[in-house]
Amino acid sequence: MQNASESSLVGEEYEVEVGPVAHGGHCIARTEEGRVLFVRHTLPGEKIVARVTEGEEDSRFLRADAVKILEASKDRVEAPCPYSGPGNCGGCDWQHAKPGAQRRLKGEVIAEQLQRLAGLTPEEAGWDGTVMPAEGDKLPKGEVPAWRTRVQYAIDTEGRAGLRKHRSHDVQPIDQCMIAAPGVTELGIEKQDWSQMATVEAIAATGSSDRQVILTPLPGGRLPLVELDKPVSVLRVDERDGGVHRVHGRAFVRERADGRTYRVGMGGFWQVHPQAADTLVKAVMQGLMPRKGETALDLYCGVGLFAGAIAERVGEKGAVLGIESTKRAAEDARHNLEDLDRVRIEHGKVDQVLPRTGITETDLIVLDPPRAGAGKQTVKNLAGLGARRIAYVACDPAALARDLAYFREGGYKPRTLRAFDLFPMTSHVECVAILEPAAKGV
């Protein structure tokens, strides 16, 4: 009987022809023996040598890197980032693909997930099959969009800032992240000694000049004196309770979208791409078409982005209820929308708070759930409220597809679906689905 080390296939190499893209930033290939490989750093149609990075003799599939390209795809380019490639930084999935090809690959993943998990063709989902780039992301050849306004740096044993390798705790020290927004890069995080720190997260607001770093010390680690290249507020993560506490400067950053300013406190959630908040608000409002006097729910509402946009449009006789599970974000939402007395924000989990509200019907719903999706029971509850339209904002096409299948069971069908490339160079994609009752067109 083999022991664990003897059954490992890590390091084995296979010459393979690469098949379709799969969800997660890799493509599928099969060895001559029929073993399934999930291969990074390759593109459909290529012939490559794949080296196994994870897996054993009895594994259902193996993970691998393309370490030699024997026949390249026409969509392949030289990766602009020096830290991209097998064994290096795991932050980007598609540095080696042309921007248009990246969007096509993401579109293929969305289509596959819709078909497999929801039984929907693109036409049935109301989708034209395209993934739209964000405004300003079409750049000259060889340039990379510098879009990431939040970067969490891992710190190696020598105190150097870097990024994690793929599916690993190992740190790849870097001089600069190419996809980091200018406001992050100008802080000079990579030049500092961060000994005694586990992670350093840098945030550069796009709605203001606010800059923030959040320090997570190693157990027993002492905070350094933070002297960066630009003024910055400093927060720290408490190793005992995981709470975030202000060290100096503001405890929040100010963001702006749809003509409103939003306070985002203690490292709370805000869309990472500078154009994302406005892009998504526009897509949601175009899909919902709020009318004066209507009622609406904003679920997983964060700091109130969609609640604010809807409230502006339903007018003084309308009403909006937002529900958010993070206490600080709920407090921020109340602060951000305090001038709109038609908005109420409740703190708690959607599946617990919504039944307690006593709401039995509403005109509009927008939900922007975490990556895992809303889930069957929550979708069932929402489908029972009789909304004329529902906007579902999704950062994961698999979760979206699963929930669309649940909505179908509840009597709702997609009216339109739009996809946006708000995470260039990575495998992530944002979708906005507009749903309506299946029994009638609205």
Kinemage of the C-alpha trace (Angstrom):
@kinemage 1
@onewidth
@group {chain A} dominant
@subgroup {mainchain}
@vectorlist {calphas} color= white
{ca met a 1} P 0.000 0.000 0.000
{ca gln a 2} L 1.342 3.419 -0.969
{ca asn a 3} L 1.785 6.084 1.647
{ca ala a 4} L 0.607 9.656 1.013
{ca ser a 5} L 3.930 10.826 -0.412
{ca glu a 6} L 4.152 7.881 -2.807
{ca ser a 7} L 0.650 8.486 -4.164
{ca ser a 8} L 1.265 12.193 -4.803
{ca leu a 9} L 1.494 13.243 -8.444
{ca val a 10} L 2.869 16.707 -7.690
{ca gly a 11} L 5.688 17.464 -10.124
{ca glu a 12} L 4.512 14.979 -12.769
{ca glu a 13} L 4.385 16.432 -16.272
{ca tyr a 14} L 1.917 15.686 -19.076
{ca glu a 15} L 1.851 16.854 -22.674
{ca val a 16} L -1.773 17.774 -23.345
{ca glu a 17} L -4.099 19.678 -25.639
{ca val a 18} L -6.098 22.264 -23.708
{ca gly a 19} L -9.884 22.223 -23.772
{ca pro a 20} L -12.445 24.805 -22.622
{ca val a 21} L -12.123 27.434 -19.917
{ca ala a 22} L -13.572 26.546 -16.517
{ca his a 23} L -14.870 28.601 -13.607
{ca gly a 24} L -11.939 29.670 -11.446
{ca gly a 25} L -9.228 30.958 -13.775
{ca his a 26} L -8.067 27.739 -15.395
{ca cys a 27} L -8.762 25.547 -18.407
{ca ile a 28} L -9.593 21.848 -18.609
{ca ala a 29} L -7.327 19.249 -20.188
{ca arg a 30} L -7.118 15.463 -20.119
{ca thr a 31} L -4.101 13.217 -20.083
{ca glu a 32} L -3.852 10.198 -22.403
{ca glu a 33} L -5.002 8.090 -19.438
{ca gly a 34} L -8.112 10.259 -19.091
{ca arg a 35} L -7.070 12.167 -15.976
{ca val a 36} L -8.732 15.571 -15.702
{ca leu a 37} L -6.365 18.519 -15.275
{ca phe a 38} L -7.344 22.029 -14.188
{ca val a 39} L -4.515 24.001 -15.766
{ca arg a 40} L -3.564 27.618 -15.061
{ca his a 41} L -1.511 29.909 -17.313
{ca thr a 42} L -2.892 28.418 -20.507
{ca leu a 43} L -5.669 29.106 -23.055
{ca pro a 44} L -8.169 26.903 -24.916
{ca gly a 45} L -6.731 25.147 -27.948
{ca glu a 46} L -3.100 25.317 -26.880
{ca lys a 47} L -0.718 22.383 -26.750
{ca ile a 48} L 1.314 22.522 -23.574
{ca val a 49} L 3.355 20.682 -21.005
{ca ala a 50} L 1.404 20.749 -17.742
{ca arg a 51} L 3.124 20.200 -14.395
{ca val a 52} L 0.932 18.939 -11.545
{ca thr a 53} L 0.752 21.258 -8.522
{ca glu a 54} L -1.904 19.381 -6.490
{ca gly a 55} L -3.326 15.885 -6.597
{ca glu a 56} L -2.780 12.204 -5.937
{ca glu a 57} L -3.316 8.918 -7.755
{ca asp a 58} L -6.926 8.646 -6.600
{ca ser a 59} L -7.878 12.342 -6.946
{ca arg a 60} L -10.946 13.147 -9.066
{ca phe a 61} L -8.888 15.812 -10.830
{ca leu a 62} L -5.427 17.301 -10.686
{ca arg a 63} L -4.380 20.952 -10.560
{ca ala a 64} L -1.516 21.961 -12.803
{ca asp a 65} L 0.445 24.843 -14.335
{ca ala a 66} L 1.377 25.221 -17.990
{ca val a 67} L 5.184 25.238 -17.805
{ca lys a 68} L 5.890 24.979 -21.525
{ca ile a 69} L 3.788 26.263 -24.445
{ca leu a 70} L 4.214 23.970 -27.464
{ca glu a 71} L 1.520 25.560 -29.646
{ca ala a 72} L 0.254 28.974 -28.534
{ca ser a 73} L -3.209 30.457 -28.930
{ca lys a 74} L -3.559 33.593 -31.059
{ca asp a 75} L -5.004 35.174 -27.927
{ca arg a 76} L -1.779 34.705 -25.959
{ca val a 77} L 0.420 37.665 -25.070
{ca glu a 78} L 3.564 38.045 -23.010
{ca ala a 79} L 2.366 38.622 -19.434
{ca pro a 80} L 3.037 42.322 -18.658
{ca cys a 81} L 3.566 41.584 -14.967
{ca pro a 82} L 6.972 40.125 -14.005
{ca tyr a 83} L 5.367 38.315 -11.049
{ca ser a 84} L 2.819 36.442 -13.155
{ca gly a 85} L 3.269 32.809 -14.124
{ca pro a 86} L 3.713 29.342 -12.619
{ca gly a 87} L 4.864 29.397 -9.005
{ca asn a 88} L 4.568 33.163 -8.679
{ca cys a 89} L 1.847 35.579 -7.534
{ca gly a 90} L -1.666 34.117 -7.560
{ca gly a 91} L -3.511 37.437 -7.798
{ca cys a 92} L -4.141 37.445 -11.550
{ca asp a 93} L -5.431 34.607 -13.714
{ca trp a 94} L -5.283 36.009 -17.266
{ca gln a 95} L -2.185 38.202 -17.574
{ca his a 96} L -1.211 36.007 -20.537
{ca ala a 97} L -4.423 36.701 -22.500
{ca lys a 98} L -5.421 39.678 -24.647
{ca pro a 99} L -8.045 41.887 -22.934
{ca gly a 100} L -10.731 40.973 -25.473
{ca ala a 101} L -9.933 37.282 -25.007
{ca gln a 102} L -10.224 37.648 -21.226
{ca arg a 103} L -13.743 39.003 -21.640
{ca arg a 104} L -14.671 36.208 -24.058
{ca leu a 105} L -13.396 33.612 -21.587
{ca lys a 106} L -15.452 35.155 -18.795
{ca gly a 107} L -18.471 35.122 -21.085
{ca glu a 108} L -17.938 31.418 -21.783
{ca val a 109} L -17.799 30.726 -18.034
{ca ile a 110} L -21.046 32.635 -17.433
{ca ala a 111} L -22.771 30.769 -20.274
{ca glu a 112} L -21.565 27.396 -18.994
{ca gln a 113} L -22.707 28.101 -15.428
{ca leu a 114} L -26.124 29.339 -16.587
{ca gln a 115} L -26.644 26.210 -18.669
{ca arg a 116} L -25.313 23.728 -16.125
{ca leu a 117} L -26.845 25.153 -12.936
{ca ala a 118} L -29.965 26.961 -14.168
{ca gly a 119} L -30.724 25.246 -17.480
{ca leu a 120} L -30.695 28.634 -19.230
{ca thr a 121} L -29.296 29.576 -22.621
{ca pro a 122} L -27.960 33.137 -22.988
{ca glu a 123} L -31.121 34.007 -24.921
{ca glu a 124} L -33.343 32.654 -22.143
{ca ala a 125} L -31.352 34.716 -19.641
{ca gly a 126} L -31.826 37.860 -21.728
{ca trp a 127} L -28.093 38.158 -22.290
{ca asp a 128} L -26.316 39.017 -25.537
{ca gly a 129} L -23.251 37.025 -24.507
{ca thr a 130} L -20.892 39.961 -24.107
{ca val a 131} L -18.855 41.061 -21.104
{ca met a 132} L -18.468 44.822 -21.156
{ca pro a 133} L -15.213 46.527 -20.150
{ca ala a 134} L -15.397 49.303 -17.573
{ca glu a 135} L -15.079 52.853 -18.803
{ca gly a 136} L -11.411 53.757 -19.183
{ca asp a 137} L -10.135 50.171 -19.192
{ca lys a 138} L -9.491 50.029 -22.964
{ca leu a 139} L -5.792 50.830 -23.054
{ca pro a 140} L -2.947 50.710 -25.610
{ca lys a 141} L -1.333 47.338 -26.239
{ca gly a 142} L 0.819 46.171 -23.338
{ca glu a 143} L -0.776 48.480 -20.761
{ca val a 144} L -2.725 47.040 -17.847
{ca pro a 145} L -5.714 48.726 -16.150
{ca ala a 146} L -4.622 49.982 -12.724
{ca trp a 147} L -8.003 49.415 -11.105
{ca arg a 148} L -7.599 47.732 -7.754
{ca thr a 149} L -8.351 50.366 -5.094
{ca arg a 150} L -7.899 47.846 -2.274
{ca val a 151} L -4.885 45.578 -2.038
{ca gln a 152} L -4.139 43.251 0.853
{ca tyr a 153} L -0.409 42.633 1.056
{ca ala a 154} L 0.900 39.546 2.796
{ca ile a 155} L 4.149 39.982 4.730
{ca asp a 156} L 6.966 37.444 4.476
{ca thr a 157} L 9.325 36.386 7.276
{ca glu a 158} L 11.738 39.193 6.392
{ca gly a 159} L 9.078 41.902 6.704
{ca arg a 160} L 8.659 42.408 2.951
{ca ala a 161} L 5.268 43.145 1.421
{ca gly a 162} L 4.042 40.835 -1.303
{ca leu a 163} L 1.103 38.827 -2.567
{ca arg a 164} L 0.152 35.224 -1.930
{ca lys a 165} L 1.007 32.532 -4.416
{ca his a 166} L -1.930 30.613 -5.906
{ca arg a 167} L -3.680 28.382 -3.333
{ca ser a 168} L -0.782 28.909 -0.953
{ca his a 169} L 0.248 30.811 2.164
{ca asp a 170} L 3.653 31.441 0.587
{ca val a 171} L 4.407 35.097 -0.160
{ca gln a 172} L 5.761 36.482 -3.442
{ca pro a 173} L 7.535 39.764 -2.557
{ca ile a 174} L 6.847 42.469 -5.167
{ca asp a 175} L 8.083 45.942 -6.066
{ca gln a 176} L 4.693 47.008 -7.448
{ca cys a 177} L 1.332 45.436 -8.283
{ca met a 178} L 0.444 46.416 -11.846
{ca ile a 179} L -3.321 46.271 -11.270
{ca ala a 180} L -3.173 48.366 -8.084
{ca ala a 181} L -4.802 51.784 -8.462
{ca pro a 182} L -2.452 54.798 -8.503
{ca gly a 183} L -3.752 55.829 -5.069
{ca val a 184} L -2.521 52.519 -3.647
{ca thr a 185} L 0.794 52.504 -5.506
{ca glu a 186} L 1.672 56.035 -4.376
{ca leu a 187} L 1.637 54.958 -0.722
{ca gly a 188} L 4.854 52.997 -1.228
{ca ile a 189} L 3.791 49.978 0.850
{ca glu a 190} L 6.322 47.725 -0.903
{ca lys a 191} L 9.274 49.886 0.203
{ca gln a 192} L 8.612 49.603 3.943
{ca asp a 193} L 9.742 47.079 6.527
{ca trp a 194} L 6.623 45.418 7.953
{ca ser a 195} L 8.259 43.049 10.425
{ca gln a 196} L 5.813 41.803 13.105
{ca met a 197} L 2.891 42.280 10.683
{ca ala a 198} L 0.890 39.449 9.102
{ca thr a 199} L -0.911 41.580 6.502
{ca val a 200} L -1.162 45.207 5.419
{ca glu a 201} L -4.256 46.271 3.511
{ca ala a 202} L -4.122 49.505 1.518
{ca ile a 203} L -7.276 51.385 0.527
{ca ala a 204} L -7.397 54.344 -1.867
{ca ala a 205} L -10.839 55.928 -2.097
{ca thr a 206} L -11.888 57.093 -5.545
{ca gly a 207} L -14.522 59.525 -4.267
{ca ser a 208} L -11.971 61.530 -2.268
{ca ser a 209} L -8.265 61.758 -1.492
{ca asp a 210} L -8.733 59.495 1.549
{ca arg a 211} L -6.076 56.817 1.982
{ca gln a 212} L -6.084 54.116 4.629
{ca val a 213} L -3.969 51.184 5.757
{ca ile a 214} L -5.252 48.355 7.946
{ca leu a 215} L -2.565 46.479 9.852
{ca thr a 216} L -2.930 42.920 11.107
{ca pro a 217} L -0.069 42.158 13.513
{ca leu a 218} L 1.402 38.735 14.071
{ca pro a 219} L 0.469 37.309 17.493
{ca gly a 220} L 2.168 39.592 20.003
{ca gly a 221} L 3.450 41.848 17.213
{ca arg a 222} L 3.930 45.566 17.879
{ca leu a 223} L 2.616 48.196 15.484
{ca pro a 224} L 5.274 50.039 13.494
{ca leu a 225} L 5.446 53.796 13.163
{ca val a 226} L 3.727 54.158 9.786
{ca glu a 227} L 5.459 56.724 7.582
{ca leu a 228} L 4.289 56.328 3.995
{ca asp a 229} L 4.724 58.504 0.921
{ca lys a 230} L 1.259 60.073 1.241
{ca pro a 231} L -0.969 61.096 4.176
{ca val a 232} L -2.847 58.049 5.401
{ca ser a 233} L -5.073 56.964 8.269
{ca val a 234} L -4.105 53.807 10.142
{ca leu a 235} L -6.334 51.078 11.553
{ca arg a 236} L -5.415 47.796 13.199
{ca val a 237} L -7.088 44.396 13.462
{ca asp a 238} L -7.371 43.125 17.030
{ca glu a 239} L -5.894 39.612 17.255
{ca arg a 240} L -8.353 38.660 20.018
{ca asp a 241} L -11.716 39.509 18.464
{ca gly a 242} L -10.882 40.335 14.843
{ca gly a 243} L -12.369 43.807 15.300
{ca val a 244} L -10.895 46.796 13.472
{ca his a 245} L -9.777 49.746 15.594
{ca arg a 246} L -8.575 53.234 14.670
{ca val a 247} L -4.953 54.068 15.445
{ca his a 248} L -4.853 57.556 13.943
{ca gly a 249} L -6.635 59.546 11.258
{ca arg a 250} L -10.182 58.931 10.062
{ca ala a 251} L -11.846 55.600 10.785
{ca phe a 252} L -13.486 55.748 7.346
{ca val a 253} L -12.906 56.705 3.731
{ca arg a 254} L -15.304 58.735 1.604
{ca glu a 255} L -16.509 57.253 -1.662
{ca arg a 256} L -18.807 58.761 -4.255
{ca ala a 257} L -21.401 57.254 -6.589
{ca asp a 258} L -24.602 58.347 -8.310
{ca gly a 259} L -24.122 61.903 -7.078
{ca arg a 260} L -23.907 60.971 -3.375
{ca thr a 261} L -20.997 60.678 -0.965
{ca tyr a 262} L -20.768 57.495 1.104
{ca arg a 263} L -18.817 56.943 4.299
{ca val a 264} L -17.199 53.490 4.376
{ca gly a 265} L -15.849 52.733 7.837
{ca met a 266} L -13.282 50.354 9.264
{ca gly a 267} L -12.336 48.724 5.976
{ca gly a 268} L -15.970 47.952 5.125
{ca phe a 269} L -17.137 46.730 1.732
{ca trp a 270} L -17.080 48.984 -1.314
{ca gln a 271} L -16.673 47.954 -4.933
{ca val a 272} L -12.963 47.681 -5.755
{ca his a 273} L -12.931 49.000 -9.331
{ca pro a 274} L -13.148 52.841 -9.494
{ca gln a 275} L -15.998 52.653 -12.032
{ca ala a 276} L -17.843 49.735 -10.433
{ca ala a 277} L -20.251 51.540 -8.107
{ca asp a 278} L -21.549 53.899 -10.790
{ca thr a 279} L -21.627 51.142 -13.416
{ca leu a 280} L -23.691 48.832 -11.225
{ca val a 281} L -26.062 51.546 -9.968
{ca lys a 282} L -26.758 52.539 -13.569
{ca ala a 283} L -27.422 48.937 -14.612
{ca val a 284} L -29.699 48.287 -11.610
{ca met a 285} L -31.690 51.502 -12.043
{ca gln a 286} L -32.097 50.933 -15.796
{ca gly a 287} L -33.375 47.454 -15.058
{ca leu a 288} L -35.714 48.280 -12.178
{ca met a 289} L -37.007 51.607 -13.535
{ca pro a 290} L -38.223 52.798 -10.101
{ca arg a 291} L -41.444 54.813 -10.098
{ca lys a 292} L -42.533 57.566 -7.755
{ca gly a 293} L -44.207 56.223 -4.632
{ca glu a 294} L -42.922 52.651 -4.925
{ca thr a 295} L -41.578 50.506 -2.096
{ca ala a 296} L -38.270 48.668 -2.352
{ca leu a 297} L -35.931 46.346 -0.488
{ca asp a 298} L -32.130 46.629 -0.656
{ca leu a 299} L -30.752 43.370 0.720
{ca tyr a 300} L -27.107 42.897 1.751
{ca cys a 301} L -27.130 46.669 1.408
{ca gly a 302} L -23.631 47.454 2.667
{ca val a 303} L -23.238 51.190 3.256
{ca gly a 304} L -26.449 51.935 1.333
{ca leu a 305} L -25.355 52.343 -2.287
{ca phe a 306} L -28.472 50.936 -3.988
{ca ala a 307} L -30.839 52.061 -1.221
{ca gly a 308} L -29.726 55.636 -1.783
{ca ala a 309} L -30.099 55.405 -5.549
{ca ile a 310} L -33.604 53.907 -5.319
{ca ala a 311} L -34.711 56.365 -2.635
{ca glu a 312} L -33.773 59.306 -4.846
{ca arg a 313} L -35.986 57.893 -7.602
{ca val a 314} L -39.079 56.726 -5.687
{ca gly a 315} L -39.497 60.183 -4.170
{ca glu a 316} L -40.884 61.314 -0.835
{ca lys a 317} L -43.925 59.046 -1.022
{ca gly a 318} L -41.792 55.968 -1.630
{ca ala a 319} L -40.098 53.780 0.975
{ca val a 320} L -36.878 51.757 1.017
{ca leu a 321} L -35.776 49.162 3.567
{ca gly a 322} L -32.127 48.125 3.622
{ca ile a 323} L -30.845 45.070 5.495
{ca glu a 324} L -27.152 44.583 6.280
{ca ser a 325} L -25.476 41.975 8.494
{ca thr a 326} L -22.323 43.950 9.357
{ca lys a 327} L -23.006 46.324 12.232
{ca arg a 328} L -20.543 49.015 11.172
{ca ala a 329} L -21.803 48.983 7.566
{ca ala a 330} L -25.402 49.314 8.784
{ca glu a 331} L -24.357 52.301 10.913
{ca asp a 332} L -22.612 53.832 7.901
{ca ala a 333} L -25.712 53.269 5.747
{ca arg a 334} L -27.865 55.097 8.293
{ca his a 335} L -25.368 57.971 8.342
{ca asn a 336} L -25.078 58.090 4.546
{ca leu a 337} L -28.830 58.200 4.003
{ca glu a 338} L -29.903 60.225 7.042
{ca asp a 339} L -31.229 62.991 4.782
{ca leu a 340} L -33.719 60.537 3.251
{ca asp a 341} L -36.406 59.856 5.857
{ca arg a 342} L -38.041 57.360 3.501
{ca val a 343} L -35.110 54.981 4.041
{ca arg a 344} L -34.851 52.554 6.980
{ca ile a 345} L -31.794 50.398 7.627
{ca glu a 346} L -32.000 47.212 9.687
{ca his a 347} L -28.957 45.378 11.032
{ca gly a 348} L -28.913 41.586 10.843
{ca lys a 349} L -28.914 38.634 8.486
{ca val a 350} L -31.398 38.876 5.644
{ca asp a 351} L -32.975 35.472 6.308
{ca gln a 352} L -33.579 36.443 9.951
{ca val a 353} L -34.494 40.132 9.679
{ca leu a 354} L -36.810 40.039 6.664
{ca pro a 355} L -39.432 37.733 8.240
{ca arg a 356} L -39.416 39.901 11.388
{ca thr a 357} L -40.283 43.066 9.452
{ca gly a 358} L -43.771 41.796 8.663
{ca ile a 359} L -43.375 42.876 5.035
{ca thr a 360} L -45.605 40.747 2.804
{ca glu a 361} L -45.246 42.645 -0.468
{ca thr a 362} L -43.010 45.160 -2.192
{ca asp a 363} L -42.622 46.687 -5.645
{ca leu a 364} L -38.876 46.310 -6.152
{ca ile a 365} L -36.027 44.249 -4.732
{ca val a 366} L -32.301 44.605 -5.208
{ca leu a 367} L -29.938 42.052 -3.689
{ca asp a 368} L -26.156 41.985 -3.778
{ca pro a 369} L -25.335 38.857 -1.756
{ca pro a 370} L -21.868 37.594 -0.799
{ca arg a 371} L -20.018 35.243 -3.120
{ca ala a 372} L -21.956 32.179 -1.907
{ca gly a 373} L -25.238 33.684 -3.141
{ca ala a 374} L -28.591 34.195 -1.432
{ca gly a 375} L -29.602 30.538 -1.157
{ca lys a 376} L -32.825 28.608 -1.636
{ca gln a 377} L -34.788 29.718 1.429
{ca thr a 378} L -34.030 33.427 1.030
{ca val a 379} L -34.933 33.300 -2.668
{ca lys a 380} L -38.179 31.521 -1.815
{ca asn a 381} L -39.035 34.270 0.687
{ca leu a 382} L -38.248 37.002 -1.846
{ca ala a 383} L -40.275 35.359 -4.601
{ca gly a 384} L -43.295 35.421 -2.297
{ca leu a 385} L -43.275 39.234 -1.998
{ca gly a 386} L -44.703 39.818 -5.470
{ca ala a 387} L -42.136 42.382 -6.643
{ca arg a 388} L -42.674 43.580 -10.190
{ca arg a 389} L -38.912 43.527 -10.741
{ca ile a 390} L -35.889 42.135 -8.911
{ca ala a 391} L -32.275 43.168 -9.533
{ca tyr a 392} L -29.678 40.559 -8.607
{ca val a 393} L -26.062 41.786 -8.475
{ca ala a 394} L -23.616 38.871 -8.523
{ca cys a 395} L -19.846 38.571 -8.273
{ca asp a 396} L -19.954 34.813 -8.882
{ca pro a 397} L -21.713 33.335 -11.940
{ca ala a 398} L -22.164 29.936 -10.269
{ca ala a 399} L -24.017 31.426 -7.286
{ca leu a 400} L -26.067 33.568 -9.664
{ca ala a 401} L -27.057 30.547 -11.756
{ca arg a 402} L -28.044 28.497 -8.690
{ca asp a 403} L -30.200 31.321 -7.371
{ca leu a 404} L -31.794 31.918 -10.789
{ca ala a 405} L -32.915 28.291 -10.715
{ca tyr a 406} L -34.471 28.883 -7.279
{ca phe a 407} L -36.180 32.041 -8.545
{ca arg a 408} L -37.653 30.047 -11.418
{ca glu a 409} L -39.206 27.681 -8.871
{ca gly a 410} L -40.680 30.794 -7.218
{ca gly a 411} L -42.201 32.078 -10.453
{ca tyr a 412} L -39.546 34.551 -11.645
{ca lys a 413} L -37.585 34.571 -14.901
{ca pro a 414} L -34.666 36.708 -16.134
{ca arg a 415} L -35.687 39.706 -18.208
{ca thr a 416} L -32.155 40.864 -18.921
{ca leu a 417} L -28.652 39.938 -17.844
{ca arg a 418} L -25.589 42.141 -18.234
{ca ala a 419} L -21.980 41.272 -17.461
{ca phe a 420} L -19.175 43.700 -16.656
{ca asp a 421} L -15.424 43.135 -16.537
{ca leu a 422} L -14.814 44.934 -13.255
{ca phe a 423} L -11.852 42.705 -12.313
{ca pro a 424} L -9.469 42.810 -15.334
{ca met a 425} L -6.660 40.243 -15.421
{ca thr a 426} L -8.515 38.039 -12.932
{ca ser a 427} L -11.179 35.380 -13.516
{ca his a 428} L -13.821 37.358 -11.601
{ca val a 429} L -16.756 39.040 -13.314
{ca glu a 430} L -19.770 41.028 -12.132
{ca cys a 431} L -23.296 40.375 -13.409
{ca val a 432} L -26.605 42.198 -13.041
{ca ala a 433} L -29.727 40.110 -13.684
{ca ile a 434} L -33.165 41.744 -13.832
{ca leu a 435} L -35.996 39.340 -13.004
{ca glu a 436} L -39.746 39.640 -13.491
{ca pro a 437} L -42.758 37.407 -12.807
{ca ala a 438} L -42.796 34.588 -15.352
{ca ala a 439} L -46.561 34.806 -15.774
{ca lys a 440} L -46.488 38.247 -17.370
{ca gly a 441} L -44.221 40.728 -19.122
{ca val a 442} L -43.779 44.021 -17.299
